[in-house]
Amino acid sequence: MTIKGSCHCGAVEFSIDAEIPTQLVRCNCSFCSKRGALTATFTPDQFRLVPPPSGDSTYRWNTRMVAHHFCPMCGCATYTDSPAFQTDGGWDGLARRVVVNARLFDNFDAATADITVIDGKHLW
């Protein structure tokens, strides 16, 4: 299956070669709690920007290892390119993941999905 989605204005479109996960994630860290996204995680090879946007905007903070992407036109949080951190904060130094705002998936109501809460406030 291919998941398709976009930001509000359509300037950032993506496709994901995967099924929509049965559980989404809500993180309570300082950034995620203000952003309000419900997220789904994929491997980098599953995620594609279609076509790559001409004006991608990125926010990085603290270690600068995590790139939070958003549309420069409408401001929607679109996806995050991150090390594949484990729930204990560990990382093998190589593996990456793409965390996508599931609220942007076409024909999908993320508010009806099962949610797992990650205590990022005390994890990161």
Secondary structure, DSSP 4 states (H G I P E B T S, - for coil): -EEEEE-SSSSSEEEEESPPPSEEEEE-SHHHHHH---EEEE-GGGEEESSPPSS-EEE--TTS--EEEE-TTT--EEEEEEE---TTS---SS-EEEEEEGGGBTT--GGGSEEEEE-HHHH-
